[in-house]
Amino acid sequence: MMRISRVAWLLQVPLIAAFSTSYKAHYAKRVAIIGAGAGGSSTAYHLARYAAEAGISTNITVFERNTYVGGRTTTVQAWNDPLSPAMELGGAIFVEVNHIMMDAMQTFNLSAAGHDVLARLEMPDLGIWNGQEFVLVTKAGGTWWDTAKLLWRYGAAPLWTNRLMKSAVGKFLTMYDEPVFPWKSLSDAIERIGLLDVTGVTGEQYLKANGIGRRFADEVIQASTRVNYASNLAYIHGLETMVCMATSGATAVEGGNWQIFAHMLKSSRANVQLNTTINRISKRKDGSYQVTTSAGDTSVFDDVVLAGPLQYANLAMDPAPKHVPDEIPYTKLYTTLFSSPHRLSPEAFNLGSGAAVPQYVLTTLPLWEDSVDGVGSPGFYSISISDAGTNPHTSPRRFEYIYKIFSPSRVNATFLSHILGQKVSDEEAAHGDVDGTVSWIHHKIWYSYPREYPRVTFEELRLDDGLWYTSGIESFISTMETSALSGKNVARLMRDEWVSGRYKPEGWNQDPAYEVKQVQM
Ligand SMILES: Cc1cc2nc3c(=O)[nH]c(=O)nc-3n(C[C@H](O)[C@H](O)[C@H](O)COP(=O)(O)OP(=O)(O)OC[C@H]3O[C@@H](n4cnc5c(N)ncnc54)[C@H](O)[C@@H]3O)c2cc1C
């Protein structure tokens, strides 16, 4: 509930009620967007702009079943304290080539999150742990490349990987502009820009085919695919592997990335209905859609955008659209945030007592362990110190570290006791104890992203006339940026259809000439 009040000023819901049909609204294109995450917010934002440019008025309603905007981009307050840092639970980082996110951050005057406290911590930045030893430890201010390329251990592999990544990202970026943008078929667009060869093979195959040394791939690149997509190189496609290495200019919004999407919605002047689940979309005889909420309210729209994975939308579509997105496996990921006055125990990482464990502990499989489709012997994907500060609930106040763990199962007392080298009780591991080893803890389970297995075909964007889908892009690349790009693309396709004839002005259904035009399209 706290989040509702926090976003209320940003949304400033227009006075047109979602389920009323005012005279003015009757002249406007009525659009329902289901989902207020990156995809849905970007659809609303770009649609409002494209429609305005074309002189088309719109009445956009965004339905969101959560009580907050952002979907998988969401924060919780450390120590449950509104004045303490907002911690990202899901989409945490975006990078300089993420043009929609970067531009929005600037347009909406949002600040980048600072890491003042962390800069003062005296510990190595990053270590890659294989369950037995750290295969790489760095202490640098720059990117992976600044540090990794210097290492004799990997020869020229970092340099070649960087070139390979730049080539793949360069091709991807052509999707933002004409003639590729807007694309009607994601599969065709990916073929056109020459990335099918990259999505159609595993990261392991792609790196080998391009001469990247096995040691660098297994130790460094795989650590990145595991922290970003909970996946080993043999189970993630080549393009998503390259995305994991595109870390230049990584940033986040102070107070939470969700603010980008809240600002997009506010700017679109969409009517945002939080805490509202849509459970049915029915196509009517005149081609419009009746949308029904779980409370039984109905309303009618000319176009509907489904802006979240269909398989988790609990949505009936009646009749079934021409294209029904396939159900695909998603990663079940546990995100755990917790605070403790203790640093990670060096003994837990086979370091000498007194040694500092790196701030970011990424993991990979040991070279002797066969690649598994899972976490393997390290048992977790990453542990990082995301922030640090004074716990406002402790007396006397005490300085604590705020940790984030990505793991394939729920973090328990045994695991926490091991990594902290301090006794943690079951109760603390479940709920925290203000005076204990773990003072605050937040557990979250996500269906975080698809298992990014190799593939060469991708879901349709247009599921039927007037019915759109943004989430097919996740099997290509699953990030806040790509969902936002997919929303922008759908918005442009919708506007183009309206302009070229599907735009139905008042009285269109009484005009036989309009019907003829429709058939000829
Ligand atoms: C742990 C984790 C870490 C991540 N890290 C990063 C990262 O560092 N950088 C990055 O770029 N990406 C990251 N991602 C991925 C990124 O968060 C997602 O790709 C992106 O946020 C997806 O946005 P979306 O709008 O497509 O979907 P979602 O965010 O899932 O939004 C869909 C929305 O639709 C709503 N909805 C669904 N069905 C209904 C219904 N029937 N009625 C009403 N509402 C409905 C949902 O409640 C949800 O809010 C991460 C994800 C996770 C989980």
The ligand as a Tripos MOL2 file, in Angstrom:
@<TRIPOS>MOLECULE
LIG
   53    58     1     0     0
SMALL
NO_CHARGES

@<TRIPOS>ATOM
      1 C1         15.6210  -10.6790  -10.6230 C.3       1 LIG1
      2 C2         15.5940   -9.9970  -11.9490 C.ar      1 LIG1
      3 C3         16.6910   -9.2530  -12.3480 C.ar      1 LIG1
      4 C4         16.6760   -8.5820  -13.5610 C.ar      1 LIG1
      5 N1         17.7300   -7.7840  -13.8880 N.ar      1 LIG1
      6 C5         17.6380   -6.9860  -14.9670 C.ar      1 LIG1
      7 C6         18.6030   -5.9810  -15.1890 C.ar      1 LIG1
      8 O1         19.5370   -5.7740  -14.4010 O.2       1 LIG1
      9 N2         18.4670   -5.2110  -16.2950 N.ar      1 LIG1
     10 C7         17.4110   -5.3560  -17.1640 C.ar      1 LIG1
     11 O2         17.3270   -4.5890  -18.1370 O.2       1 LIG1
     12 N3         16.4730   -6.2980  -16.9620 N.ar      1 LIG1
     13 C8         16.5520   -7.1000  -15.8810 C.ar      1 LIG1
     14 N4         15.5790   -8.0140  -15.6280 N.ar      1 LIG1
     15 C9         14.5410   -8.2390  -16.6440 C.3       1 LIG1
     16 C10        13.5300   -7.1020  -16.6540 C.3       1 LIG1
     17 O3         13.1320   -6.8040  -15.3310 O.3       1 LIG1
     18 C11        12.3040   -7.5520  -17.4580 C.3       1 LIG1
     19 O4         12.7300   -8.0270  -18.7240 O.3       1 LIG1
     20 C12        11.3490   -6.3960  -17.7130 C.3       1 LIG1
     21 O5         11.1200   -5.6610  -16.5340 O.3       1 LIG1
     22 C13        10.0400   -6.9670  -18.2620 C.3       1 LIG1
     23 O6          9.1010   -5.9130  -18.4350 O.3       1 LIG1
     24 P1          7.6680   -6.2230  -19.0450 P.3       1 LIG1
     25 O7          6.9090   -4.9670  -18.9880 O.co2     1 LIG1
     26 O8          7.8290   -6.8580  -20.3630 O.co2     1 LIG1
     27 O9          7.0490   -7.3320  -18.1170 O.3       1 LIG1
     28 P2          6.6320   -7.1880  -16.5760 P.3       1 LIG1
     29 O10         7.5690   -6.2930  -15.8710 O.co2     1 LIG1
     30 O11         6.4490   -8.5620  -16.0760 O.co2     1 LIG1
     31 O12         5.2290   -6.4320  -16.6470 O.3       1 LIG1
     32 C14         4.0300   -7.0920  -16.9430 C.3       1 LIG1
     33 C15         2.9690   -6.4990  -16.0320 C.3       1 LIG1
     34 O13         1.7020   -7.0110  -16.4210 O.3       1 LIG1
     35 C16         0.9320   -7.1960  -15.2600 C.3       1 LIG1
     36 N5         -0.1140   -8.1580  -15.5900 N.ar      1 LIG1
     37 C17         0.0670   -9.4210  -16.0590 C.ar      1 LIG1
     38 N6         -1.1290  -10.0150  -16.2640 N.ar      1 LIG1
     39 C18        -2.0720   -9.1050  -15.9220 C.ar      1 LIG1
     40 C19        -3.4850   -9.1410  -15.9180 C.ar      1 LIG1
     41 N7         -4.1540  -10.2310  -16.2890 N.pl3     1 LIG1
     42 N8         -4.1550   -8.0270  -15.5300 N.ar      1 LIG1
     43 C20        -3.4810   -6.9050  -15.1490 C.ar      1 LIG1
     44 N9         -2.1300   -6.8440  -15.1230 N.ar      1 LIG1
     45 C21        -1.4340   -7.9190  -15.5070 C.ar      1 LIG1
     46 C22         1.9350   -7.7260  -14.2390 C.3       1 LIG1
     47 O14         1.4820   -7.5490  -12.9180 O.3       1 LIG1
     48 C23         3.1680   -6.8940  -14.5710 C.3       1 LIG1
     49 O15         3.2280   -5.7170  -13.7800 O.3       1 LIG1
     50 C24        15.5550   -8.6880  -14.4240 C.ar      1 LIG1
     51 C25        14.4440   -9.4280  -14.0220 C.ar      1 LIG1
     52 C26        14.4550  -10.0620  -12.7920 C.ar      1 LIG1
     53 C27        13.2240  -10.7900  -12.3390 C.3       1 LIG1
@<TRIPOS>BOND
     1     1     2 1
     2     2     3 ar
     3     2    52 ar
     4     3     4 ar
     5     4     5 ar
     6     4    50 ar
     7     5     6 ar
     8     6     7 ar
     9     6    13 1
    10     7     8 2
    11     7     9 ar
    12     9    10 ar
    13    10    11 2
    14    10    12 ar
    15    12    13 ar
    16    13    14 ar
    17    14    15 1
    18    14    50 ar
    19    15    16 1
    20    16    17 1
    21    16    18 1
    22    18    19 1
    23    18    20 1
    24    20    21 1
    25    20    22 1
    26    22    23 1
    27    23    24 1
    28    24    25 2
    29    24    26 1
    30    24    27 1
    31    27    28 1
    32    28    29 2
    33    28    30 1
    34    28    31 1
    35    31    32 1
    36    32    33 1
    37    33    34 1
    38    33    48 1
    39    34    35 1
    40    35    36 1
    41    35    46 1
    42    36    37 ar
    43    36    45 ar
    44    37    38 ar
    45    38    39 ar
    46    39    40 ar
    47    39    45 ar
    48    40    41 1
    49    40    42 ar
    50    42    43 ar
    51    43    44 ar
    52    44    45 ar
    53    46    47 1
    54    46    48 1
    55    48    49 1
    56    50    51 ar
    57    51    52 ar
    58    52    53 1
@<TRIPOS>SUBSTRUCTURE
     1 LIG1         1 GROUP 0 **** ****
